[in-house]
Amino acid sequence: MKPKLTPAVAKTLEKSIKKFFEKNPVSIAEETNSPRAVGDAIQQILENNFKSVAGSLVSHYSSNFARRAMADLAFEDDAGFYYVVDVKTHNLETKFNMPNLTSVERLSRFYEDDKNIFILLMVKYRIDNENSIKVESAHFVPIEHVNWESLTIGALGWGQIQIANSNNVIIERNYSRTKWMKELFNTLLEYYPREIQKMNKRLEHFKKLMLDWEAKTDIWQ
């Protein structure tokens, strides 16, 4: 069986998410008008209402996860595919934003099961003069439908997949997971040698500093 989340279903869900926020406008106090506060507010609303917004796509639903978990919310469809959803928000008034998505090691383990799907749910918004959040658009896509031109690897742990710039997210809705994962591994095969070079330079830097300190007379003893 194939997943119920087809490109057409994803597009419909994106419109439903935007329409939901149009019907249920979110206001936020001026003193808490920060990207983090807005993001938390939008995420909480989505967690509480996602099942009803997604309709028949969702068979089993959960939003009860630890803070460092891979998902903000998760669900199964009736074909048995398991979706973990990472909710990201982006203020369109900001020029640059590089949110972390997930660890390369965690994603590679998660995708060992063909029925697992990692979803990026990005809500793009503006804030009007009355501190009301106006949702302009939403992306609801498997990570493998995000073009690698829009992604980068950040130096955290094994490597962290990041959106290079939230203002420019290129979506290819029919892209192959196999091709995307091969591109991930090719990216890592270029990324790790560069990181090794950086580490070697840092190692040499601190070796030199250690020799300098060993030559010092300790006036604090």
TORKE-856137 format. One record per atom (N, C-alpha, C): residue number from 1; residue in one letter; x, y, z; atom name. Coordinates in steps of 0.02 Angstrom, whole numbers, plus 50000, padded with zeros to 5 digits. Atoms other than C-alpha are relative to their C-alpha. Example, Ala and Ser with C-alpha at 12.3 -4.5 7.8 and 13.67 -1.06 7.14 Angstrom:
BEGIN
(1,A,(50045,49941,50000),N),
(1,A,(50615,49775,50390),CA),
(1,A,(50045,50060,50000),C),
(2,S,(49958,49941,49997),N),
(2,S,(50684,49947,50357),CA),
(2,S,(49961,50055,50037),C),
This chain:
BEGIN
(1,M,(50041,49940,50000),N),
(1,M,(50000,50000,50000),CA),
(1,M,(50043,50063,50000),C),
(2,K,(49964,49936,50002),N),
(2,K,(50052,50180,49972),CA),
(2,K,(49973,50047,50053),C),
(3,P,(50023,49953,49950),N),
(3,P,(50043,50323,50097),CA),
(3,P,(49941,50042,49974),C),
(4,K,(50058,49960,50019),N),
(4,K,(49882,50424,50099),CA),
(4,K,(50019,50072,49985),C),
(5,L,(49978,49931,50012),N),
(5,L,(49983,50585,50095),CA),
(5,L,(50031,50005,49930),C),
(6,T,(49978,49987,50068),N),
(6,T,(49994,50615,49908),CA),
(6,T,(50014,50075,49993),C),
(7,P,(49990,49927,50010),N),
(7,P,(50053,50784,49838),CA),
(7,P,(49934,50039,49999),C),
(8,A,(50065,49966,50003),N),
(8,A,(49871,50829,49805),CA),
(8,A,(49970,50008,50070),C),
(9,V,(50026,49997,49931),N),
(9,V,(49820,50786,49984),CA),
(9,V,(50040,50051,50041),C),
(10,A,(49958,49952,49964),N),
(10,A,(49968,50887,50051),CA),
(10,A,(49980,50072,49983),C),
(11,K,(50020,49933,50020),N),
(11,K,(49917,51040,49950),CA),
(11,K,(49933,50019,50031),C),
(12,T,(50066,49987,49969),N),
(12,T,(49737,51025,50013),CA),
(12,T,(50008,50014,50074),C),
(13,L,(49990,49991,49928),N),
(13,L,(49798,51010,50193),CA),
(13,L,(50032,50068,50014),C),
(14,E,(49968,49934,49992),N),
(14,E,(49908,51165,50173),CA),
(14,E,(49947,50055,49997),C),
(15,K,(50053,49950,50006),N),
(15,K,(49756,51264,50117),CA),
(15,K,(49954,49997,50061),C),
(16,S,(50042,50008,49942),N),
(16,S,(49655,51193,50262),CA),
(16,S,(50031,50032,50062),C),
(17,I,(49965,49969,49943),N),
(17,I,(49787,51248,50388),CA),
(17,I,(49995,50076,49996),C),
(18,K,(50006,49928,50009),N),
(18,K,(49788,51424,50316),CA),
(18,K,(49929,50024,50015),C),
(19,K,(50070,49981,49990),N),
(19,K,(49598,51430,50316),CA),
(19,K,(49982,49995,50074),C),
(20,F,(50014,50007,49928),N),
(20,F,(49593,51368,50497),CA),
(20,F,(50022,50062,50038),C),
(21,F,(49976,49941,49964),N),
(21,F,(49700,51513,50555),CA),
(21,F,(49963,50064,49979),C),
(22,E,(50042,49943,50020),N),
(22,E,(49595,51635,50453),CA),
(22,E,(49936,50002,50040),C),
(23,K,(50062,50003,49961),N),
(23,K,(49440,51575,50545),CA),
(23,K,(50012,50006,50075),C),
(24,N,(49983,49998,49929),N),
(24,N,(49530,51566,50712),CA),
(24,N,(50062,50043,50010),C),
(25,P,(49941,49957,49996),N),
(25,P,(49644,51718,50718),CA),
(25,P,(50034,49997,50069),C),
(26,V,(49961,50004,49939),N),
(26,V,(49783,51716,50847),CA),
(26,V,(50028,50068,50016),C),
(27,S,(49971,49937,49977),N),
(27,S,(49827,51871,50947),CA),
(27,S,(50051,49985,50054),C),
(28,I,(49947,50011,49951),N),
(28,I,(49981,51888,51053),CA),
(28,I,(50018,50067,50031),C),
(29,A,(49985,49938,49965),N),
(29,A,(50027,52017,51184),CA),
(29,A,(50064,50031,49972),C),
(30,E,(49943,49965,50029),N),
(30,E,(50150,52149,51125),CA),
(30,E,(50065,49982,50035),C),
(31,E,(49939,50014,49963),N),
(31,E,(50273,52109,51264),CA),
(31,E,(50027,49929,49988),C),
(32,T,(49977,50068,50016),N),
(32,T,(50281,51927,51208),CA),
(32,T,(50003,49988,49925),C),
(33,N,(49999,50003,50073),N),
(33,N,(50287,51967,51023),CA),
(33,N,(50071,49984,49976),C),
(34,S,(49935,50023,50022),N),
(34,S,(50444,51866,50987),CA),
(34,S,(49990,49939,49957),C),
(35,P,(50008,50060,50042),N),
(35,P,(50474,51729,50857),CA),
(35,P,(49988,49938,50041),C),
(36,R,(50009,50060,49959),N),
(36,R,(50487,51600,50997),CA),
(36,R,(49930,49997,50028),C),
(37,A,(50067,49999,49971),N),
(37,A,(50325,51654,51080),CA),
(37,A,(49947,49986,49947),C),
(38,V,(50047,50012,50054),N),
(38,V,(50233,51659,50914),CA),
(38,V,(50003,49927,49977),C),
(39,G,(49992,50070,50021),N),
(39,G,(50305,51491,50864),CA),
(39,G,(49968,49952,50049),C),
(40,D,(50031,50043,49949),N),
(40,D,(50252,51413,51029),CA),
(40,D,(49924,50003,49996),C),
(41,A,(50073,49992,50003),N),
(41,A,(50076,51484,51011),CA),
(41,A,(49972,49963,49940),C),
(42,I,(50023,50034,50060),N),
(42,I,(50056,51420,50833),CA),
(42,I,(50006,49924,50008),C),
(43,Q,(49991,50072,49990),N),
(43,Q,(50127,51250,50878),CA),
(43,Q,(49948,49971,50046),C),
(44,Q,(50050,50025,49952),N),
(44,Q,(50010,51231,51026),CA),
(44,Q,(49931,49994,49967),C),
(45,I,(50065,50001,50034),N),
(45,I,(49859,51274,50919),CA),
(45,I,(49997,49941,49951),C),
(46,L,(49998,50056,50048),N),
(46,L,(49912,51148,50786),CA),
(46,L,(49996,49933,50036),C),
(47,E,(50002,50063,49962),N),
(47,E,(49941,51012,50916),CA),
(47,E,(49928,49986,50023),C),
(48,N,(50068,50010,49973),N),
(48,N,(49766,51040,50987),CA),
(48,N,(49948,49989,49945),C),
(49,N,(50052,50000,50051),N),
(49,N,(49677,51051,50820),CA),
(49,N,(50018,49962,49936),C),
(50,F,(49977,50029,50063),N),
(50,F,(49778,50955,50692),CA),
(50,F,(49955,49943,49976),C),
(51,K,(50040,50058,50021),N),
(51,K,(49671,50798,50692),CA),
(51,K,(49937,50022,49964),C),
(52,S,(50062,49977,50032),N),
(52,S,(49513,50894,50650),CA),
(52,S,(50015,50036,49934),C),
(53,V,(49982,49965,50061),N),
(53,V,(49603,51001,50519),CA),
(53,V,(50019,49949,49945),C),
(54,A,(49976,50049,50049),N),
(54,A,(49682,50848,50434),CA),
(54,A,(49946,49952,49978),C),
(55,G,(50057,50041,50020),N),
(55,G,(49519,50752,50432),CA),
(55,G,(50017,49926,49990),C),
(56,S,(49995,50072,50012),N),
(56,S,(49520,50578,50353),CA),
(56,S,(50072,49976,49990),C),
(57,L,(49930,50021,50007),N),
(57,L,(49709,50580,50328),CA),
(57,L,(50025,49965,50063),C),
(58,V,(49975,50023,49935),N),
(58,V,(49732,50542,50514),CA),
(58,V,(49959,49941,50025),C),
(59,S,(50032,50057,49968),N),
(59,S,(49693,50371,50587),CA),
(59,S,(50012,50000,50075),C),
(60,H,(49982,49995,49929),N),
(60,H,(49787,50377,50754),CA),
(60,H,(50044,50062,50008),C),
(61,Y,(49967,49935,49992),N),
(61,Y,(49853,50542,50824),CA),
(61,Y,(50030,50007,50069),C),
(62,S,(49970,49985,49935),N),
(62,S,(49971,50598,50963),CA),
(62,S,(50039,50065,49996),C),
(63,S,(49959,49940,49996),N),
(63,S,(50051,50762,51017),CA),
(63,S,(50038,50002,50066),C),
(64,N,(49968,50003,49934),N),
(64,N,(50125,50705,51183),CA),
(64,N,(50071,49973,49993),C),
(65,F,(49931,50020,50011),N),
(65,F,(50313,50705,51157),CA),
(65,F,(50047,50038,50047),C),
(66,A,(49949,49967,49961),N),
(66,A,(50468,50746,51258),CA),
(66,A,(50028,50058,49958),C),
(67,R,(49976,49939,50033),N),
(67,R,(50551,50913,51217),CA),
(67,R,(50051,49985,49945),C),
(68,R,(49947,50015,50049),N),
(68,R,(50698,50833,51124),CA),
(68,R,(49978,49946,49951),C),
(69,A,(50024,50052,50046),N),
(69,A,(50589,50711,51028),CA),
(69,A,(50004,50025,49928),C),
(70,M,(49996,49984,50071),N),
(70,M,(50593,50704,50839),CA),
(70,M,(49937,50037,49976),C),
(71,A,(50064,49974,50024),N),
(71,A,(50410,50755,50824),CA),
(71,A,(49969,50050,50048),C),
(72,D,(50044,49958,49959),N),
(72,D,(50298,50895,50885),CA),
(72,D,(49930,49968,50002),C),
(73,L,(50062,50040,50001),N),
(73,L,(50149,50789,50833),CA),
(73,L,(50011,49943,49952),C),
(74,A,(49992,50060,50042),N),
(74,A,(50128,50621,50749),CA),
(74,A,(49933,49967,49989),C),
(75,F,(50062,50036,50014),N),
(75,F,(49995,50516,50668),CA),
(75,F,(50013,49942,49953),C),
(76,E,(50000,50054,50050),N),
(76,E,(49962,50359,50568),CA),
(76,E,(49941,50010,49954),C),
(77,D,(50058,50003,50045),N),
(77,D,(49854,50346,50414),CA),
(77,D,(49973,49929,50000),C),
(78,D,(50031,50066,49996),N),
(78,D,(49741,50198,50385),CA),
(78,D,(50034,49948,49955),C),
(79,A,(49959,50047,50037),N),
(79,A,(49871,50119,50269),CA),
(79,A,(50059,49977,50042),C),
(80,G,(49947,50021,49955),N),
(80,G,(49988,50101,50418),CA),
(80,G,(50065,50040,49995),C),
(81,F,(49941,49958,50004),N),
(81,F,(50111,50239,50373),CA),
(81,F,(50001,50047,50061),C),
(82,Y,(49991,49961,49939),N),
(82,Y,(50182,50335,50522),CA),
(82,Y,(50035,50065,49983),C),
(83,Y,(49975,49934,50016),N),
(83,Y,(50210,50522,50506),CA),
(83,Y,(50021,50036,50065),C),
(84,V,(49981,49955,49946),N),
(84,V,(50312,50626,50628),CA),
(84,V,(50005,50070,49970),C),
(85,V,(50006,49932,50028),N),
(85,V,(50283,50812,50604),CA),
(85,V,(50040,50049,50043),C),
(86,D,(49960,49948,49967),N),
(86,D,(50410,50946,50647),CA),
(86,D,(49970,50067,49980),C),
(87,V,(50033,49936,50013),N),
(87,V,(50320,51113,50663),CA),
(87,V,(50052,50056,50003),C),
(88,K,(49957,49942,50002),N),
(88,K,(50420,51266,50610),CA),
(88,K,(49958,50061,49980),C),
(89,T,(50035,49939,50018),N),
(89,T,(50361,51446,50599),CA),
(89,T,(50051,50051,49974),C),
(90,H,(49955,49950,50030),N),
(90,H,(50434,51590,50499),CA),
(90,H,(49964,50066,49991),C),
(91,N,(50026,49932,50008),N),
(91,N,(50399,51776,50513),CA),
(91,N,(50026,50028,49934),C),
(92,L,(49981,49977,50066),N),
(92,L,(50400,51841,50335),CA),
(92,L,(50033,50069,50001),C),
(93,E,(49968,49934,49994),N),
(93,E,(50459,52011,50398),CA),
(93,E,(50074,49993,50015),C),
(94,T,(49929,50010,49985),N),
(94,T,(50627,51936,50447),CA),
(94,T,(50037,49981,49936),C),
(95,K,(49961,50010,50061),N),
(95,K,(50766,51926,50318),CA),
(95,K,(50032,49931,49998),C),
(96,F,(49960,50061,50000),N),
(96,F,(50853,51768,50374),CA),
(96,F,(49981,49956,50059),C),
(97,N,(50020,50048,49947),N),
(97,N,(50808,51612,50472),CA),
(97,N,(50025,49931,49979),C),
(98,M,(49972,50066,50016),N),
(98,M,(50899,51443,50480),CA),
(98,M,(49979,49949,50052),C),
(99,P,(50022,50047,49949),N),
(99,P,(50794,51323,50583),CA),
(99,P,(50030,49930,49991),C),
(100,N,(49980,50070,50001),N),
(100,N,(50860,51151,50629),CA),
(100,N,(49940,49956,49986),C),
(101,L,(50053,50049,50012),N),
(101,L,(50757,51004,50566),CA),
(101,L,(50013,49937,50041),C),
(102,T,(49987,50061,49962),N),
(102,T,(50834,50842,50627),CA),
(102,T,(50071,49978,49988),C),
(103,S,(49933,50029,50007),N),
(103,S,(50996,50747,50652),CA),
(103,S,(50003,49953,49940),C),
(104,V,(49992,50045,50057),N),
(104,V,(51064,50657,50500),CA),
(104,V,(49999,49928,50022),C),
(105,E,(49998,50069,49974),N),
(105,E,(51093,50503,50607),CA),
(105,E,(49929,49977,50019),C),
(106,R,(50068,50018,49979),N),
(106,R,(50917,50506,50679),CA),
(106,R,(49955,49988,49939),C),
(107,L,(50042,50008,50059),N),
(107,L,(50835,50529,50509),CA),
(107,L,(50019,49936,49962),C),
(108,S,(49980,50061,50037),N),
(108,S,(50939,50390,50428),CA),
(108,S,(49975,49937,50035),C),
(109,R,(50027,50058,49963),N),
(109,R,(50885,50270,50567),CA),
(109,R,(49924,49997,49991),C),
(110,F,(50073,49997,50007),N),
(110,F,(50703,50327,50555),CA),
(110,F,(49978,49975,49931),C),
(111,Y,(50019,50019,50068),N),
(111,Y,(50701,50300,50367),CA),
(111,Y,(50022,49930,49980),C),
(112,E,(49988,50071,50013),N),
(112,E,(50762,50121,50381),CA),
(112,E,(49933,49963,49991),C),
(113,D,(50067,50027,50009),N),
(113,D,(50575,50085,50392),CA),
(113,D,(49964,50041,49946),C),
(114,D,(50032,49965,50056),N),
(114,D,(50489,50128,50228),CA),
(114,D,(49932,50031,50018),C),
(115,K,(50066,49973,49981),N),
(115,K,(50327,50165,50321),CA),
(115,K,(50005,50061,50046),C),
(116,N,(49990,49939,49960),N),
(116,N,(50404,50308,50421),CA),
(116,N,(50009,50060,49954),C),
(117,I,(49995,49939,50040),N),
(117,I,(50386,50484,50352),CA),
(117,I,(50011,50059,50046),C),
(118,F,(49985,49940,49961),N),
(118,F,(50467,50640,50424),CA),
(118,F,(49972,50061,49962),C),
(119,I,(50036,49944,50031),N),
(119,I,(50359,50793,50388),CA),
(119,I,(50025,50067,50026),C),
(120,L,(49989,49930,49982),N),
(120,L,(50406,50976,50386),CA),
(120,L,(49934,50036,49992),C),
(121,L,(50059,49957,50002),N),
(121,L,(50256,51083,50432),CA),
(121,L,(50024,50071,50016),C),
(122,M,(49976,49931,49990),N),
(122,M,(50312,51263,50407),CA),
(122,M,(49943,50048,49989),C),
(123,V,(50053,49950,50003),N),
(123,V,(50189,51402,50444),CA),
(123,V,(50034,50069,49992),C),
(124,K,(49972,49935,50013),N),
(124,K,(50235,51571,50370),CA),
(124,K,(49948,50054,50017),C),
(125,Y,(50048,49952,49974),N),
(125,Y,(50156,51724,50449),CA),
(125,Y,(50028,50071,50000),C),
(126,R,(49983,49930,49985),N),
(126,R,(50155,51911,50474),CA),
(126,R,(49961,50020,50062),C),
(127,I,(50036,49973,49943),N),
(127,I,(50102,52012,50625),CA),
(127,I,(49975,50069,49982),C),
(128,D,(50028,49934,50018),N),
(128,D,(49983,52158,50595),CA),
(128,D,(50007,50049,50057),C),
(129,N,(49992,49947,49950),N),
(129,N,(49971,52320,50693),CA),
(129,N,(49964,49986,50065),C),
(130,E,(50037,50017,49938),N),
(130,E,(49852,52241,50819),CA),
(130,E,(50029,49937,50032),C),
(131,N,(49967,50060,49973),N),
(131,N,(49975,52101,50860),CA),
(131,N,(49961,49937,49987),C),
(132,S,(50035,50060,50022),N),
(132,S,(49868,51976,50768),CA),
(132,S,(50044,49963,49950),C),
(133,I,(49959,50041,50045),N),
(133,I,(49958,51833,50682),CA),
(133,I,(49960,49984,49937),C),
(134,K,(50032,50014,50063),N),
(134,K,(49912,51823,50499),CA),
(134,K,(50040,49947,49963),C),
(135,V,(49966,50054,50035),N),
(135,V,(49959,51656,50422),CA),
(135,V,(49992,50009,49925),C),
(136,E,(50001,49988,50072),N),
(136,E,(50007,51684,50241),CA),
(136,E,(50001,49935,49960),C),
(137,S,(49995,50063,50036),N),
(137,S,(50048,51505,50191),CA),
(137,S,(50026,49946,50046),C),
(138,A,(49973,50057,49962),N),
(138,A,(50097,51332,50252),CA),
(138,A,(50029,49950,49952),C),
(139,H,(49973,50058,50035),N),
(139,H,(50209,51194,50189),CA),
(139,H,(49987,49938,50043),C),
(140,F,(50008,50065,49966),N),
(140,F,(50164,51015,50235),CA),
(140,F,(50029,49948,49954),C),
(141,V,(49965,50043,50048),N),
(141,V,(50292,50905,50151),CA),
(141,V,(50047,49952,50035),C),
(142,P,(49946,50044,49977),N),
(142,P,(50400,50752,50182),CA),
(142,P,(50066,50035,49988),C),
(143,I,(49936,49966,50006),N),
(143,I,(50578,50810,50208),CA),
(143,I,(50033,49986,49932),C),
(144,E,(49969,50016,50064),N),
(144,E,(50629,50721,50048),CA),
(144,E,(49970,50039,49941),C),
(145,H,(50027,49956,50052),N),
(145,H,(50521,50843,49950),CA),
(145,H,(50027,50071,50006),C),
(146,V,(49965,49936,49994),N),
(146,V,(50629,50988,50009),CA),
(146,V,(50066,49995,49962),C),
(147,N,(49941,50003,50043),N),
(147,N,(50761,51021,49876),CA),
(147,N,(50063,50016,50041),C),
(148,W,(49938,49991,49963),N),
(148,W,(50941,51010,49938),CA),
(148,W,(50030,50070,49990),C),
(149,E,(49978,49930,50007),N),
(149,E,(50971,51186,49871),CA),
(149,E,(49973,50043,50057),C),
(150,S,(50030,49964,49944),N),
(150,S,(50862,51241,50017),CA),
(150,S,(50026,49977,50068),C),
(151,L,(49978,50031,49938),N),
(151,L,(50953,51137,50147),CA),
(151,L,(50076,50006,50009),C),
(152,T,(49929,50002,49985),N),
(152,T,(51122,51133,50232),CA),
(152,T,(50010,49954,50061),C),
(153,I,(49984,50041,49942),N),
(153,I,(51211,51031,50366),CA),
(153,I,(50034,50045,50052),C),
(154,G,(49971,49962,49945),N),
(154,G,(51249,51114,50533),CA),
(154,G,(50043,49956,50044),C),
(155,A,(49951,50038,49959),N),
(155,A,(51393,51063,50647),CA),
(155,A,(49974,49990,50071),C),
(156,L,(50026,50018,49934),N),
(156,L,(51298,50986,50791),CA),
(156,L,(49992,49924,50001),C),
(157,G,(50003,50073,49996),N),
(157,G,(51324,50804,50842),CA),
(157,G,(50024,49969,49935),C),
(158,W,(49984,50033,50063),N),
(158,W,(51326,50692,50688),CA),
(158,W,(49992,50048,49940),C),
(159,G,(50018,49953,50053),N),
(159,G,(51266,50842,50586),CA),
(159,G,(49925,50011,50003),C),
(160,Q,(50070,49982,49993),N),
(160,Q,(51101,50933,50589),CA),
(160,Q,(49974,50027,49934),C),
(161,I,(50030,49974,50061),N),
(161,I,(50993,50957,50435),CA),
(161,I,(49964,50065,50018),C),
(162,Q,(50030,49934,49989),N),
(162,Q,(50944,51141,50427),CA),
(162,Q,(49971,50026,49935),C),
(163,I,(50023,49961,50056),N),
(163,I,(50842,51249,50312),CA),
(163,I,(50050,50058,49992),C),
(164,A,(49949,49949,50011),N),
(164,A,(50970,51366,50233),CA),
(164,A,(49972,50070,50008),C),
(165,N,(50033,49935,49994),N),
(165,N,(50848,51512,50225),CA),
(165,N,(49925,49989,49993),C),
(166,S,(50072,50014,50000),N),
(166,S,(50664,51501,50272),CA),
(166,S,(49962,50042,49949),C),
(167,N,(50034,49961,50052),N),
(167,N,(50623,51635,50143),CA),
(167,N,(50002,49967,49932),C),
(168,N,(49991,50032,50065),N),
(168,N,(50675,51518,50004),CA),
(168,N,(50001,49924,50009),C),
(169,V,(50006,50073,49993),N),
(169,V,(50611,51340,50027),CA),
(169,V,(49973,49972,49935),C),
(170,I,(50019,50029,50065),N),
(170,I,(50607,51245,49862),CA),
(170,I,(49969,49931,50011),C),
(171,I,(50037,50063,49990),N),
(171,I,(50477,51106,49861),CA),
(171,I,(49995,49963,49933),C),
(172,E,(50009,50044,50058),N),
(172,E,(50479,50961,49737),CA),
(172,E,(49957,49941,50023),C),
(173,R,(50048,50045,49968),N),
(173,R,(50324,50861,49780),CA),
(173,R,(50002,49927,49976),C),
(174,N,(49997,50069,50025),N),
(174,N,(50358,50707,49675),CA),
(174,N,(50070,49971,50002),C),
(175,Y,(49930,50022,49999),N),
(175,Y,(50541,50687,49718),CA),
(175,Y,(50006,49931,50035),C),
(176,S,(49989,50068,49974),N),
(176,S,(50605,50511,49755),CA),
(176,S,(50037,50002,50067),C),
(177,R,(49965,50005,49936),N),
(177,R,(50652,50470,49934),CA),
(177,R,(50070,49970,49990),C),
(178,T,(49936,50032,50012),N),
(178,T,(50791,50357,49869),CA),
(178,T,(50051,50050,49973),C),
(179,K,(49954,49950,50028),N),
(179,K,(50867,50498,49765),CA),
(179,K,(50019,50051,50053),C),
(180,W,(49986,49949,49948),N),
(180,W,(50851,50621,49910),CA),
(180,W,(50048,49974,50052),C),
(181,M,(49955,50029,49950),N),
(181,M,(50935,50503,50033),CA),
(181,M,(50070,49991,49971),C),
(182,K,(49934,50005,50031),N),
(182,K,(51077,50472,49910),CA),
(182,K,(50034,50069,49999),C),
(183,E,(49972,49933,49998),N),
(183,E,(51099,50660,49899),CA),
(183,E,(50022,50018,50071),C),
(184,L,(49980,49989,49930),N),
(184,L,(51103,50667,50089),CA),
(184,L,(50068,49968,50013),C),
(185,F,(49938,50035,49987),N),
(185,F,(51242,50538,50096),CA),
(185,F,(50058,50031,49962),C),
(186,N,(49948,49966,50038),N),
(186,N,(51340,50624,49957),CA),
(186,N,(50020,50066,50034),C),
(187,T,(49987,49938,49964),N),
(187,T,(51323,50787,50053),CA),
(187,T,(50043,49987,50062),C),
(188,L,(49961,50017,49940),N),
(188,L,(51390,50703,50210),CA),
(188,L,(50071,49980,49983),C),
(189,L,(49933,50021,50021),N),
(189,L,(51537,50628,50115),CA),
(189,L,(50043,50060,49982),C),
(190,E,(49962,49937,50009),N),
(190,E,(51587,50807,50072),CA),
(190,E,(50006,50039,50065),C),
(191,Y,(50003,49961,49938),N),
(191,Y,(51539,50879,50241),CA),
(191,Y,(50051,49977,50051),C),
(192,Y,(49956,50026,49947),N),
(192,Y,(51637,50764,50357),CA),
(192,Y,(50074,50015,49988),C),
(193,P,(49929,49981,50010),N),
(193,P,(51809,50789,50274),CA),
(193,P,(50014,50073,50015),C),
(194,R,(49991,49929,49984),N),
(194,R,(51784,50978,50288),CA),
(194,R,(50002,50010,50075),C),
(195,E,(50001,49994,49927),N),
(195,E,(51742,50957,50472),CA),
(195,E,(50065,49973,50030),C),
(196,I,(49937,50028,49976),N),
(196,I,(51897,50849,50497),CA),
(196,I,(50056,50051,49991),C),
(197,Q,(49950,49948,50012),N),
(197,Q,(52004,50986,50420),CA),
(197,Q,(49994,50056,50052),C),
(198,K,(50011,49949,49949),N),
(198,K,(51925,51113,50538),CA),
(198,K,(50026,49976,50068),C),
(199,M,(49978,50027,49936),N),
(199,M,(51956,51000,50687),CA),
(199,M,(50076,49996,50005),C),
(200,N,(49926,50004,50000),N),
(200,N,(52138,50973,50637),CA),
(200,N,(50031,50069,50011),C),
(201,K,(49974,49931,49990),N),
(201,K,(52166,51162,50626),CA),
(201,K,(49991,50022,50072),C),
(202,R,(50012,49981,49930),N),
(202,R,(52087,51186,50797),CA),
(202,R,(50047,49962,50047),C),
(203,L,(49955,50040,49960),N),
(203,L,(52191,51044,50867),CA),
(203,L,(50070,50030,50000),C),
(204,E,(49934,49970,50005),N),
(204,E,(52351,51123,50804),CA),
(204,E,(50003,50067,50037),C),
(205,H,(50003,49936,49965),N),
(205,H,(52297,51292,50871),CA),
(205,H,(50008,49991,50076),C),
(206,F,(49998,50009,49928),N),
(206,F,(52272,51227,51047),CA),
(206,F,(50063,49962,50023),C),
(207,K,(49935,50030,49985),N),
(207,K,(52429,51119,51041),CA),
(207,K,(50052,50055,50009),C),
(208,K,(49953,49944,49995),N),
(208,K,(52526,51279,51009),CA),
(208,K,(49989,50040,50064),C),
(209,L,(50015,49963,49939),N),
(209,L,(52437,51369,51150),CA),
(209,L,(50024,49961,50062),C),
(210,M,(49978,50041,49943),N),
(210,M,(52476,51223,51267),CA),
(210,M,(50076,50007,50009),C),
(211,L,(49928,49993,49996),N),
(211,L,(52662,51236,51224),CA),
(211,L,(50019,50069,50027),C),
(212,D,(49988,49932,49975),N),
(212,D,(52655,51424,51255),CA),
(212,D,(49990,50003,50076),C),
(213,W,(50014,50000,49929),N),
(213,W,(52578,51395,51426),CA),
(213,W,(50050,49959,50039),C),
(214,E,(49950,50040,49966),N),
(214,E,(52702,51260,51470),CA),
(214,E,(50065,50038,50010),C),
(215,A,(49939,49960,49996),N),
(215,A,(52841,51386,51439),CA),
(215,A,(49994,50059,50048),C),
(216,K,(50011,49943,49956),N),
(216,K,(52764,51516,51554),CA),
(216,K,(50024,49985,50071),C),
(217,T,(49989,50003,49927),N),
(217,T,(52819,51550,51733),CA),
(217,T,(49934,50015,50034),C),
(218,D,(50065,49992,49969),N),
(218,D,(52666,51527,51841),CA),
(218,D,(50005,50048,50059),C),
(219,I,(49994,49950,49947),N),
(219,I,(52655,51688,51943),CA),
(219,I,(49944,49994,50052),C),
(220,W,(50056,50006,49953),N),
(220,W,(52495,51632,52029),CA),
(220,W,(50010,49944,50051),C),
(221,Q,(49988,50054,49951),N),
(221,Q,(52570,51486,52123),CA),
(221,Q,(50023,50029,50067),C),
